[in-house]
Amino acid sequence: MEKNMAELCLDDEEEEFLQFGVEPIPQKSGYDLCLVRYYLTTSMVHFLAMTNTIANLWHPLGGIHISDLGEKRYLFHFFHEVDVEWHTMDFQ
C-alpha cells in the first residue's frame, strides 16, 4: 500500500479523468402527445359526459387526460404515441 501511495502525484499537469459514453436523453416537450379539438356546436358541451364518452369510444392504449381550455376547446393529452398517430390519421 505504501508503494501505491508513493506513486501518487498531486501535480495539476497529471490529472486524469474518466469520461463515460452516456448519451444525453433528449427532452420532449410537454405537448408532444397532445391534440387540441374544437367542438362546432351552438349548444353547451357537458364536459364530464364528453370525457367519459370519448374514453369509452377511443380506448387509448396509454390512457388519456382531457382538459377544458374554454370556449369549446379541449386539450387531449395522450400517454402513448400510437394513440396520437391513430387520431391524427383522419387529418393526413
KOLNUTI-530873 format. One record per residue: residue in three letters; residue number from 1; x, y, z of N, C-alpha, C, O in turn. Coordinates in nm, 4 decimals. Layout:
N
{ala; NUM; {X; Y; Z}; {X; Y; Z}; {X; Y; Z}; {X; Y; Z}} ...
//
This chain:
92
{met; 1; {0.0822; -0.1187; 0.0000}; {0.0000; 0.0000; 0.0000}; {0.0871; 0.1256; 0.0000}; {0.0528; 0.2256; -0.0631}} {glu; 2; {0.2003; 0.1199; 0.0715}; {0.2898; 0.2349; 0.0743}; {0.3466; 0.2630; -0.0640}; {0.3698; 0.3783; -0.1003}} {lys; 3; {0.3689; 0.1572; -0.1407}; {0.4213; 0.1741; -0.2766}; {0.3194; 0.2476; -0.3635}; {0.3552; 0.3365; -0.4408}} {asn; 4; {0.1929; 0.2100; -0.3501}; {0.0874; 0.2774; -0.4263}; {0.0751; 0.4233; -0.3858}; {0.0528; 0.5097; -0.4706}} {met; 5; {0.0894; 0.4516; -0.2566}; {0.0800; 0.5893; -0.2092}; {0.1984; 0.6718; -0.2587}; {0.1839; 0.7909; -0.2860}} {ala; 6; {0.3136; 0.6100; -0.2703}; {0.4328; 0.6806; -0.3156}; {0.4199; 0.7203; -0.4617}; {0.4800; 0.8191; -0.5038}} {glu; 7; {0.3432; 0.6460; -0.5398}; {0.3274; 0.6749; -0.6819}; {0.2231; 0.7831; -0.7088}; {0.2093; 0.8295; -0.8220}} {leu; 8; {0.1509; 0.8226; -0.6069}; {0.0514; 0.9281; -0.6251}; {0.1206; 1.0618; -0.6435}; {0.2219; 1.0901; -0.5796}} {cys; 9; {0.0659; 1.1419; -0.7296}; {0.1235; 1.2726; -0.7572}; {0.0112; 1.3757; -0.7532}; {-0.0972; 1.3515; -0.8062}} {leu; 10; {0.0361; 1.4878; -0.6921}; {-0.0660; 1.5911; -0.6803}; {-0.0448; 1.7048; -0.7792}; {-0.1077; 1.8099; -0.7666}} {asp; 11; {0.0414; 1.6858; -0.8759}; {0.0640; 1.7899; -0.9762}; {-0.0608; 1.8074; -1.0614}; {-0.1271; 1.7098; -1.0966}} {asp; 12; {-0.0923; 1.9322; -1.0944}; {-0.2100; 1.9611; -1.1763}; {-0.1940; 1.9098; -1.3193}; {-0.2930; 1.8810; -1.3867}} {glu; 13; {-0.0719; 1.8987; -1.3647}; {-0.0468; 1.8589; -1.5022}; {-0.0832; 1.7135; -1.5291}; {-0.1132; 1.6783; -1.6432}} {glu; 14; {-0.0815; 1.6307; -1.4297}; {-0.1024; 1.4887; -1.4497}; {-0.2433; 1.4422; -1.4129}; {-0.2652; 1.3227; -1.3931}} {glu; 15; {-0.3374; 1.5330; -1.4037}; {-0.4737; 1.4928; -1.3690}; {-0.5352; 1.4113; -1.4817}; {-0.5229; 1.4457; -1.5993}} {glu; 16; {-0.5990; 1.3069; -1.4453}; {-0.6692; 1.2231; -1.5415}; {-0.8133; 1.2094; -1.4962}; {-0.8435; 1.2151; -1.3770}} {phe; 17; {-0.8996; 1.1916; -1.5910}; {-1.0396; 1.1705; -1.5553}; {-1.1001; 1.0709; -1.6524}; {-1.0513; 1.0532; -1.7640}} {leu; 18; {-1.2032; 1.0085; -1.6101}; {-1.2752; 0.9129; -1.6934}; {-1.4008; 0.9787; -1.7474}; {-1.4744; 1.0453; -1.6745}} {gln; 19; {-1.4237; 0.9592; -1.8742}; {-1.5450; 1.0122; -1.9349}; {-1.6259; 0.8944; -1.9864}; {-1.5801; 0.8187; -2.0720}} {phe; 20; {-1.7438; 0.8801; -1.9346}; {-1.8299; 0.7698; -1.9754}; {-1.9098; 0.8100; -2.0977}; {-1.9474; 0.9262; -2.1127}} {gly; 21; {-1.9354; 0.7151; -2.1841}; {-2.0096; 0.7405; -2.3068}; {-2.1601; 0.7406; -2.2860}; {-2.2322; 0.6652; -2.3514}} {val; 22; {-2.2068; 0.8233; -2.1971}; {-2.3505; 0.8311; -2.1709}; {-2.4098; 0.9377; -2.2610}; {-2.3693; 1.0538; -2.2568}} {glu; 23; {-2.5056; 0.8974; -2.3422}; {-2.5724; 0.9905; -2.4319}; {-2.6782; 1.0675; -2.3539}; {-2.7517; 1.0078; -2.2753}} {pro; 24; {-2.6876; 1.1980; -2.3738}; {-2.7948; 1.2710; -2.3062}; {-2.9303; 1.2306; -2.3639}; {-2.9444; 1.2128; -2.4849}} {ile; 25; {-3.0272; 1.2168; -2.2784}; {-3.1615; 1.1797; -2.3217}; {-3.2318; 1.3060; -2.3694}; {-3.2444; 1.4021; -2.2935}} {pro; 26; {-3.2780; 1.3073; -2.4948}; {-3.3455; 1.4279; -2.5437}; {-3.4746; 1.4524; -2.4664}; {-3.5542; 1.3610; -2.4448}} {gln; 27; {-3.4936; 1.5757; -2.4258}; {-3.6139; 1.6123; -2.3520}; {-3.7261; 1.6407; -2.4511}; {-3.7082; 1.7140; -2.5484}} {lys; 28; {-3.8409; 1.5820; -2.4247}; {-3.9561; 1.6057; -2.5102}; {-4.0381; 1.7203; -2.4538}; {-4.0413; 1.7437; -2.3330}} {ser; 29; {-4.1026; 1.7894; -2.5421}; {-4.1928; 1.8952; -2.4997}; {-4.3114; 1.8341; -2.4276}; {-4.3478; 1.7195; -2.4538}} {gly; 30; {-4.3709; 1.9081; -2.3386}; {-4.4859; 1.8593; -2.2646}; {-4.6088; 1.8411; -2.3514}; {-4.7069; 1.7803; -2.3085}} {tyr; 31; {-4.6044; 1.8937; -2.4743}; {-4.7204; 1.8872; -2.5627}; {-4.6981; 1.7959; -2.6829}; {-4.7718; 1.8053; -2.7810}} {asp; 32; {-4.5984; 1.7080; -2.6774}; {-4.5707; 1.6186; -2.7899}; {-4.6860; 1.5232; -2.8188}; {-4.7126; 1.4925; -2.9350}} {leu; 33; {-4.7530; 1.4772; -2.7179}; {-4.8601; 1.3791; -2.7361}; {-4.9966; 1.4420; -2.7102}; {-5.0858; 1.3783; -2.6541}} {cys; 34; {-5.0121; 1.5680; -2.7518}; {-5.1374; 1.6398; -2.7258}; {-5.2042; 1.6846; -2.8549}; {-5.1383; 1.7113; -2.9554}} {leu; 35; {-5.3353; 1.6919; -2.8496}; {-5.4161; 1.7470; -2.9580}; {-5.5136; 1.8467; -2.8972}; {-5.5589; 1.8293; -2.7841}} {val; 36; {-5.5455; 1.9505; -2.9722}; {-5.6492; 2.0439; -2.9299}; {-5.7652; 2.0266; -3.0263}; {-5.7480; 2.0333; -3.1481}} {arg; 37; {-5.8828; 2.0044; -2.9707}; {-6.0029; 1.9868; -3.0524}; {-6.1015; 2.0977; -3.0191}; {-6.1074; 2.1472; -2.9065}} {tyr; 38; {-6.1782; 2.1349; -3.1200}; {-6.2792; 2.2391; -3.1058}; {-6.4134; 2.1800; -3.1458}; {-6.4246; 2.1190; -3.2521}} {tyr; 39; {-6.5138; 2.1968; -3.0634}; {-6.6474; 2.1445; -3.0932}; {-6.7296; 2.2523; -3.1610}; {-6.7519; 2.3596; -3.1049}} {leu; 40; {-6.7748; 2.2229; -3.2828}; {-6.8549; 2.3167; -3.3607}; {-7.0026; 2.2945; -3.3302}; {-7.0722; 2.2240; -3.4032}} {thr; 41; {-7.0479; 2.3532; -3.2251}; {-7.1874; 2.3406; -3.1861}; {-7.2308; 2.4701; -3.1191}; {-7.1509; 2.5392; -3.0561}} {thr; 42; {-7.3579; 2.5011; -3.1339}; {-7.4094; 2.6217; -3.0699}; {-7.4539; 2.5942; -2.9270}; {-7.4697; 2.6865; -2.8471}} {ser; 43; {-7.4738; 2.4667; -2.8952}; {-7.5159; 2.4329; -2.7592}; {-7.3945; 2.4086; -2.6698}; {-7.2822; 2.3928; -2.7177}} {met; 44; {-7.4191; 2.4062; -2.5413}; {-7.3130; 2.3857; -2.4432}; {-7.2678; 2.2395; -2.4434}; {-7.3502; 2.1491; -2.4573}} {val; 45; {-7.1373; 2.2163; -2.4280}; {-7.0825; 2.0810; -2.4220}; {-7.0667; 2.0435; -2.2750}; {-6.9993; 2.1138; -2.1998}} {his; 46; {-7.1289; 1.9324; -2.2337}; {-7.1158; 1.8853; -2.0961}; {-6.9828; 1.8116; -2.0847}; {-6.9655; 1.7040; -2.1421}} {phe; 47; {-6.8886; 1.8701; -2.0100}; {-6.7506; 1.8218; -2.0054}; {-6.7397; 1.6780; -1.9554}; {-6.6726; 1.5969; -2.0193}} {leu; 48; {-6.8028; 1.6439; -1.8446}; {-6.7908; 1.5083; -1.7897}; {-6.8498; 1.4032; -1.8828}; {-6.7926; 1.2955; -1.8996}} {ala; 49; {-6.9644; 1.4344; -1.9434}; {-7.0250; 1.3391; -2.0369}; {-6.9355; 1.3194; -2.1591}; {-6.9187; 1.2074; -2.2072}} {met; 50; {-6.8784; 1.4290; -2.2086}; {-6.7905; 1.4215; -2.3256}; {-6.6651; 1.3399; -2.2943}; {-6.6264; 1.2550; -2.3746}} {thr; 51; {-6.6008; 1.3631; -2.1799}; {-6.4785; 1.2891; -2.1472}; {-6.5059; 1.1405; -2.1273}; {-6.4274; 1.0571; -2.1723}} {asn; 52; {-6.6144; 1.1066; -2.0613}; {-6.6476; 0.9646; -2.0415}; {-6.6794; 0.8958; -2.1735}; {-6.6357; 0.7830; -2.1967}} {thr; 53; {-6.7550; 0.9627; -2.2603}; {-6.7908; 0.9050; -2.3902}; {-6.6668; 0.8833; -2.4763}; {-6.6508; 0.7771; -2.5366}} {ile; 54; {-6.5800; 0.9821; -2.4822}; {-6.4591; 0.9701; -2.5646}; {-6.3675; 0.8604; -2.5115}; {-6.3140; 0.7817; -2.5896}} {ala; 55; {-6.3486; 0.8541; -2.3807}; {-6.2629; 0.7495; -2.3234}; {-6.3196; 0.6107; -2.3517}; {-6.2436; 0.5170; -2.3764}} {asn; 56; {-6.4523; 0.5963; -2.3485}; {-6.5141; 0.4662; -2.3765}; {-6.5089; 0.4302; -2.5245}; {-6.4949; 0.3126; -2.5581}} {leu; 57; {-6.5197; 0.5276; -2.6128}; {-6.5183; 0.5002; -2.7570}; {-6.3771; 0.4785; -2.8108}; {-6.3556; 0.3884; -2.8918}} {trp; 58; {-6.2820; 0.5583; -2.7679}; {-6.1482; 0.5540; -2.8245}; {-6.0634; 0.4412; -2.7683}; {-5.9818; 0.3860; -2.8421}} {his; 59; {-6.0778; 0.4051; -2.6457}; {-5.9957; 0.3022; -2.5793}; {-5.8464; 0.3250; -2.6026}; {-5.7802; 0.2386; -2.6601}} {pro; 60; {-5.7917; 0.4384; -2.5595}; {-5.6485; 0.4640; -2.5815}; {-5.5613; 0.3650; -2.5048}; {-5.5938; 0.3264; -2.3925}} {leu; 61; {-5.4501; 0.3242; -2.5667}; {-5.3593; 0.2260; -2.5061}; {-5.2942; 0.2777; -2.3780}; {-5.2885; 0.2066; -2.2777}} {gly; 62; {-5.2458; 0.3998; -2.3817}; {-5.1729; 0.4539; -2.2673}; {-5.2566; 0.5418; -2.1782}; {-5.2068; 0.5927; -2.0778}} {gly; 63; {-5.3817; 0.5612; -2.2118}; {-5.4670; 0.6492; -2.1329}; {-5.4776; 0.7865; -2.1964}; {-5.4055; 0.8188; -2.2907}} {ile; 64; {-5.5677; 0.8659; -2.1437}; {-5.5919; 0.9998; -2.1964}; {-5.6319; 1.0912; -2.0819}; {-5.6992; 1.0497; -1.9875}} {his; 65; {-5.5894; 1.2157; -2.0920}; {-5.6313; 1.3186; -1.9970}; {-5.6882; 1.4329; -2.0796}; {-5.6216; 1.4824; -2.1706}} {ile; 66; {-5.8089; 1.4751; -2.0496}; {-5.8759; 1.5798; -2.1263}; {-5.8923; 1.7016; -2.0370}; {-5.9432; 1.6913; -1.9254}} {ser; 67; {-5.8486; 1.8181; -2.0872}; {-5.8595; 1.9436; -2.0125}; {-5.9471; 2.0408; -2.0891}; {-5.9403; 2.0477; -2.2119}} {asp; 68; {-6.0282; 2.1149; -2.0182}; {-6.1150; 2.2167; -2.0772}; {-6.0349; 2.3454; -2.0923}; {-5.9899; 2.4023; -1.9929}} {leu; 69; {-6.0169; 2.3918; -2.2161}; {-5.9435; 2.5151; -2.2422}; {-6.0360; 2.6354; -2.2512}; {-5.9898; 2.7488; -2.2638}} {gly; 70; {-6.1654; 2.6115; -2.2447}; {-6.2626; 2.7199; -2.2561}; {-6.3054; 2.7410; -2.3996}; {-6.2345; 2.7032; -2.4929}} {glu; 71; {-6.4214; 2.8012; -2.4170}; {-6.4775; 2.8328; -2.5493}; {-6.4838; 2.7100; -2.6399}; {-6.4477; 2.7172; -2.7573}} {lys; 72; {-6.5294; 2.5982; -2.5856}; {-6.5495; 2.4724; -2.6589}; {-6.4206; 2.4126; -2.7151}; {-6.4247; 2.3342; -2.8099}} {arg; 73; {-6.3063; 2.4493; -2.6572}; {-6.1774; 2.3918; -2.6961}; {-6.1298; 2.3002; -2.5842}; {-6.1419; 2.3325; -2.4660}} {tyr; 74; {-6.0752; 2.1852; -2.6237}; {-6.0318; 2.0852; -2.5267}; {-5.8939; 2.0334; -2.5645}; {-5.8640; 2.0117; -2.6819}} {leu; 75; {-5.8106; 2.0142; -2.4631}; {-5.6767; 1.9596; -2.4816}; {-5.6809; 1.8116; -2.4491}; {-5.7156; 1.7725; -2.3376}} {phe; 76; {-5.6452; 1.7287; -2.5477}; {-5.6412; 1.5838; -2.5316}; {-5.4949; 1.5435; -2.5166}; {-5.4180; 1.5523; -2.6123}} {his; 77; {-5.4565; 1.4997; -2.3981}; {-5.3182; 1.4586; -2.3713}; {-5.3145; 1.3068; -2.3661}; {-5.3677; 1.2449; -2.2740}} {phe; 78; {-5.2506; 1.2478; -2.4670}; {-5.2369; 1.1028; -2.4749}; {-5.1063; 1.0620; -2.4083}; {-5.0144; 1.1430; -2.3961}} {phe; 79; {-5.0980; 0.9370; -2.3656}; {-4.9789; 0.8884; -2.2984}; {-4.9079; 0.7795; -2.3787}; {-4.8223; 0.7088; -2.3255}} {his; 80; {-4.9434; 0.7658; -2.5074}; {-4.8760; 0.6697; -2.5949}; {-4.8792; 0.7254; -2.7366}; {-4.9818; 0.7772; -2.7806}} {glu; 81; {-4.7667; 0.7150; -2.8086}; {-4.7563; 0.7695; -2.9443}; {-4.8570; 0.7075; -3.0400}; {-4.9070; 0.7758; -3.1294}} {val; 82; {-4.8872; 0.5803; -3.0230}; {-4.9808; 0.5112; -3.1126}; {-5.1182; 0.5776; -3.1076}; {-5.1851; 0.5887; -3.2103}} {asp; 83; {-5.1604; 0.6215; -2.9901}; {-5.2904; 0.6860; -2.9767}; {-5.2964; 0.8166; -3.0550}; {-5.3961; 0.8442; -3.1218}} {val; 84; {-5.1908; 0.8969; -3.0474}; {-5.1876; 1.0237; -3.1205}; {-5.1865; 0.9976; -3.2704}; {-5.2588; 1.0637; -3.3449}} {glu; 85; {-5.1055; 0.9019; -3.3157}; {-5.0997; 0.8696; -3.4583}; {-5.2351; 0.8218; -3.5090}; {-5.2759; 0.8576; -3.6195}} {trp; 86; {-5.3046; 0.7419; -3.4299}; {-5.4340; 0.6886; -3.4709}; {-5.5366; 0.8002; -3.4856}; {-5.6208; 0.7948; -3.5754}} {his; 87; {-5.5313; 0.9012; -3.3993}; {-5.6296; 1.0091; -3.4035}; {-5.5934; 1.1191; -3.5015}; {-5.6787; 1.2015; -3.5345}} {thr; 88; {-5.4710; 1.1232; -3.5485}; {-5.4336; 1.2230; -3.6486}; {-5.4384; 1.1670; -3.7900}; {-5.4166; 1.2420; -3.8852}} {met; 89; {-5.4659; 1.0380; -3.8074}; {-5.4748; 0.9791; -3.9419}; {-5.5867; 1.0436; -4.0228}; {-5.5757; 1.0532; -4.1450}} {asp; 90; {-5.6933; 1.0878; -3.9582}; {-5.8057; 1.1492; -4.0286}; {-5.7666; 1.2791; -4.0972}; {-5.8291; 1.3178; -4.1960}} {phe; 91; {-5.6638; 1.3474; -4.0465}; {-5.6274; 1.4787; -4.0971}; {-5.5135; 1.4746; -4.1979}; {-5.4723; 1.5795; -4.2472}} {gln; 92; {-5.4619; 1.3576; -4.2295}; {-5.3491; 1.3492; -4.3232}; {-5.3953; 1.3175; -4.4625}; {-5.3134; 1.3068; -4.5538}} 
//
